């Protein structure tokens, strides 16, 4: 019956949306490890044209522990 389909509950995994924070909500600290093209560097030295390839965040999901950049090809 059609009513059974409408009233059926979706599996929990199917209804869970990924929670993402806007980039402006991340916290860069003195302990954040910044890597550009495989080399450690200061965040201020990363070109604005670089792409983020990986970030590791702390348990609060806002503090950046590590951020990796690479130059665009």
Secondary structure by P-SEA (a helix, b strand, c coil): caaaaaaccccccccccccccccccccccccbbbbccccccccccccccccccccccccccccccbbbbbccc
